[in-house]
Structures are given as structure tokens and as C-alpha cells.
Amino acid sequence: MITRRIAIKNTLLAGAALSFLNPCGESTAQTSTATPEPTDGPFILPPLGYRFDALEPYIDARTMEIHHDKHHAAYVKNLNLAVAKLPPDQQKWSVEDLIARLDKVPETERAAIQNNGGGHFNHSLFWATLKKDGGQATGPLADAIKAKFGSYEDFEKQISATAMKVFGSGWAWLSVGPDKALLLESTPNQNSPIAIGNQPLLGIDVWEHAYYLKFQNKRADYVAALLKCINWDAVSGRFAKFTA
């Protein structure tokens, strides 16, 4: 049952979610048509922040709708169910804390927190780092990419190769390590780099639900299309935050 207290709490959390989704203060005037329903728990499905068809022709609207409103929503629902079974102090942890301190979570709920907490965090970051015709990185991040990978084109080749090597479902990431250096990494399923102390800047979701309607088994074509939809302003904002 959704009480007035929970409804108010969800309203406040929605505002917090928008700040996560728009690290550079970008407008969310063009939002998806979906309105997330209140949830009985500390976590909510964040707004997509743009229309389902905003990434056409690279990523189709139907995939975005199902991906956000069904898959991500399911992670949020199941995360809240798992968190409700945790000790009271852990129920107040952020999703980042839950993933990074997974060894402190009761073993009975550990897998559910890892899968659904990771799914919630990974997808929240995913939506925030996408926009149509994103271009290339600029500024300090562009310099760091050139220093690490040789050129932006070489970076695209290397992150694409990382995504293609993921066996089954998982993610390819551009992350910042504890030494504040860029690195490419991959994780299986909904595991997240923050579980091993790294900070992801952007992720490529290579679960089949992210691309199968449009690309079927052509993962390479999907990865190439997605790389045209990177919101480099948002990624640069995260880079600045975690290298300050």
C-alpha cells in the first residue's frame, strides 16, 4: 500500500534522480511518455530524460521503451524487495554503497542486491550518458583518451572490441581507476565496476534486450550505432568529478 509518506518520499527521490541523470544540468523538457509509478521502497525508476525515439535511427524507440519501462523497472522493484529484508541501517544505504559493500550484506540477499542493485545503477548511468549525435569527447577527457588510447578512433576500436568479447550478457565500460587513470573493462551480467573500486564513466549494455529487436545477433552493428549516441558532456562531468 502506498502511503502519503511514501508518496512524498518518492517525489523527493525523483528530484534526486534527475540530478543523477543530468550531471551537466541539461534540460529534461523532452521526456519519455512513461510516468514511473510510486514504489514502496527507497529506490525509484528514474525518468528516461528524453523521448523513446530520441536516439533514432541508431537505437529504436520500441527497444528504449521496453528496456527502460520493463527491464529497468523490474530491477528497481526487485531491489526494493531485497532491501526490505536487510538490517535497518543497510536499508538506508545508497545503491552505490550496497554494491561496493556487498560483502557486508546478509548472504541470503547478496545475489539479489548484486543483480538488481547493479541493474539499477548500471541502467541509470546508461540513460544519462546517451544522446543522439553525441560526437566525440572534448576538453580534458579528450586529452586523457588520446594519452591512454592514442586517438579517439583507437578508443572506439578498443571499447568496441571489449564489448564484443563479453560472453553472453554483460557490459563494456570506460572507467576511472583508484589511480585516476582511464581503463577499459567488462563485467558479466549486471555486475558494476564500483564493486571493485573503479568509477564507470560510460557503459555499453550488451545484454540482448538492449539491441535484439533492431539488430538481432549483429552486436557489432549495435555497438557502432551506440557509439554515435554518447553524451560526452555527461561523461566529461563524471570524469571531472572522479579525477578532481
WOJO-V576282 format. One record per residue. N is the residue number from 0. RES is the residue in three letters. BURIAL is + if it has 16 or more other ideal C-beta (glycine too) atoms within 10 Angstrom, else -. Layout:
n:N res:RES burial:BURIAL
n:N res:RES burial:BURIAL
This chain:
n:0 res:MET burial:-
n:1 res:ILE burial:-
n:2 res:THR burial:-
n:3 res:ARG burial:-
n:4 res:ARG burial:-
n:5 res:ILE burial:-
n:6 res:ALA burial:-
n:7 res:ILE burial:-
n:8 res:LYS burial:+
n:9 res:ASN burial:+
n:10 res:THR burial:-
n:11 res:LEU burial:-
n:12 res:LEU burial:+
n:13 res:ALA burial:-
n:14 res:GLY burial:-
n:15 res:ALA burial:-
n:16 res:ALA burial:+
n:17 res:LEU burial:-
n:18 res:SER burial:-
n:19 res:PHE burial:-
n:20 res:LEU burial:+
n:21 res:ASN burial:+
n:22 res:PRO burial:+
n:23 res:CYS burial:-
n:24 res:GLY burial:-
n:25 res:GLU burial:+
n:26 res:SER burial:-
n:27 res:THR burial:-
n:28 res:ALA burial:-
n:29 res:GLN burial:-
n:30 res:THR burial:-
n:31 res:SER burial:+
n:32 res:THR burial:-
n:33 res:ALA burial:-
n:34 res:THR burial:-
n:35 res:PRO burial:+
n:36 res:GLU burial:-
n:37 res:PRO burial:+
n:38 res:THR burial:+
n:39 res:ASP burial:-
n:40 res:GLY burial:+
n:41 res:PRO burial:+
n:42 res:PHE burial:+
n:43 res:ILE burial:+
n:44 res:LEU burial:+
n:45 res:PRO burial:+
n:46 res:PRO burial:+
n:47 res:LEU burial:+
n:48 res:GLY burial:+
n:49 res:TYR burial:+
n:50 res:ARG burial:-
n:51 res:PHE burial:+
n:52 res:ASP burial:-
n:53 res:ALA burial:+
n:54 res:LEU burial:+
n:55 res:GLU burial:-
n:56 res:PRO burial:-
n:57 res:TYR burial:+
n:58 res:ILE burial:+
n:59 res:ASP burial:+
n:60 res:ALA burial:+
n:61 res:ARG burial:-
n:62 res:THR burial:+
n:63 res:MET burial:+
n:64 res:GLU burial:+
n:65 res:ILE burial:-
n:66 res:HIS burial:+
n:67 res:HIS burial:+
n:68 res:ASP burial:+
n:69 res:LYS burial:-
n:70 res:HIS burial:-
n:71 res:HIS burial:+
n:72 res:ALA burial:+
n:73 res:ALA burial:-
n:74 res:TYR burial:+
n:75 res:VAL burial:+
n:76 res:LYS burial:+
n:77 res:ASN burial:+
n:78 res:LEU burial:+
n:79 res:ASN burial:+
n:80 res:LEU burial:-
n:81 res:ALA burial:+
n:82 res:VAL burial:+
n:83 res:ALA burial:-
n:84 res:LYS burial:-
n:85 res:LEU burial:+
n:86 res:PRO burial:-
n:87 res:PRO burial:-
n:88 res:ASP burial:-
n:89 res:GLN burial:+
n:90 res:GLN burial:-
n:91 res:LYS burial:-
n:92 res:TRP burial:+
n:93 res:SER burial:-
n:94 res:VAL burial:+
n:95 res:GLU burial:-
n:96 res:ASP burial:-
n:97 res:LEU burial:+
n:98 res:ILE burial:+
n:99 res:ALA burial:+
n:100 res:ARG burial:-
n:101 res:LEU burial:+
n:102 res:ASP burial:-
n:103 res:LYS burial:-
n:104 res:VAL burial:+
n:105 res:PRO burial:-
n:106 res:GLU burial:-
n:107 res:THR burial:-
n:108 res:GLU burial:+
n:109 res:ARG burial:-
n:110 res:ALA burial:-
n:111 res:ALA burial:+
n:112 res:ILE burial:+
n:113 res:GLN burial:+
n:114 res:ASN burial:+
n:115 res:ASN burial:+
n:116 res:GLY burial:+
n:117 res:GLY burial:+
n:118 res:GLY burial:+
n:119 res:HIS burial:+
n:120 res:PHE burial:+
n:121 res:ASN burial:+
n:122 res:HIS burial:+
n:123 res:SER burial:+
n:124 res:LEU burial:+
n:125 res:PHE burial:+
n:126 res:TRP burial:+
n:127 res:ALA burial:+
n:128 res:THR burial:+
n:129 res:LEU burial:+
n:130 res:LYS burial:+
n:131 res:LYS burial:-
n:132 res:ASP burial:-
n:133 res:GLY burial:+
n:134 res:GLY burial:-
n:135 res:GLN burial:-
n:136 res:ALA burial:+
n:137 res:THR burial:-
n:138 res:GLY burial:-
n:139 res:PRO burial:-
n:140 res:LEU burial:+
n:141 res:ALA burial:+
n:142 res:ASP burial:-
n:143 res:ALA burial:+
n:144 res:ILE burial:+
n:145 res:LYS burial:-
n:146 res:ALA burial:-
n:147 res:LYS burial:-
n:148 res:PHE burial:+
n:149 res:GLY burial:-
n:150 res:SER burial:-
n:151 res:TYR burial:-
n:152 res:GLU burial:-
n:153 res:ASP burial:-
n:154 res:PHE burial:+
n:155 res:GLU burial:+
n:156 res:LYS burial:-
n:157 res:GLN burial:+
n:158 res:ILE burial:+
n:159 res:SER burial:+
n:160 res:ALA burial:-
n:161 res:THR burial:+
n:162 res:ALA burial:+
n:163 res:MET burial:-
n:164 res:LYS burial:-
n:165 res:VAL burial:+
n:166 res:PHE burial:-
n:167 res:GLY burial:-
n:168 res:SER burial:-
n:169 res:GLY burial:+
n:170 res:TRP burial:+
n:171 res:ALA burial:+
n:172 res:TRP burial:+
n:173 res:LEU burial:+
n:174 res:SER burial:+
n:175 res:VAL burial:+
n:176 res:GLY burial:-
n:177 res:PRO burial:-
n:178 res:ASP burial:-
n:179 res:LYS burial:-
n:180 res:ALA burial:-
n:181 res:LEU burial:+
n:182 res:LEU burial:-
n:183 res:LEU burial:+
n:184 res:GLU burial:+
n:185 res:SER burial:+
n:186 res:THR burial:+
n:187 res:PRO burial:-
n:188 res:ASN burial:-
n:189 res:GLN burial:+
n:190 res:ASN burial:+
n:191 res:SER burial:+
n:192 res:PRO burial:+
n:193 res:ILE burial:+
n:194 res:ALA burial:+
n:195 res:ILE burial:-
n:196 res:GLY burial:-
n:197 res:ASN burial:+
n:198 res:GLN burial:+
n:199 res:PRO burial:+
n:200 res:LEU burial:+
n:201 res:LEU burial:+
n:202 res:GLY burial:+
n:203 res:ILE burial:+
n:204 res:ASP burial:+
n:205 res:VAL burial:+
n:206 res:TRP burial:+
n:207 res:GLU burial:-
n:208 res:HIS burial:-
n:209 res:ALA burial:+
n:210 res:TYR burial:+
n:211 res:TYR burial:-
n:212 res:LEU burial:-
n:213 res:LYS burial:+
n:214 res:PHE burial:+
n:215 res:GLN burial:-
n:216 res:ASN burial:-
n:217 res:LYS burial:-
n:218 res:ARG burial:+
n:219 res:ALA burial:-
n:220 res:ASP burial:-
n:221 res:TYR burial:+
n:222 res:VAL burial:+
n:223 res:ALA burial:-
n:224 res:ALA burial:+
n:225 res:LEU burial:+
n:226 res:LEU burial:+
n:227 res:LYS burial:-
n:228 res:CYS burial:+
n:229 res:ILE burial:+
n:230 res:ASN burial:+
n:231 res:TRP burial:+
n:232 res:ASP burial:+
n:233 res:ALA burial:+
n:234 res:VAL burial:+
n:235 res:SER burial:+
n:236 res:GLY burial:+
n:237 res:ARG burial:+
n:238 res:PHE burial:+
n:239 res:ALA burial:-
n:240 res:LYS burial:-
n:241 res:PHE burial:+
n:242 res:THR burial:+
n:243 res:ALA burial:-
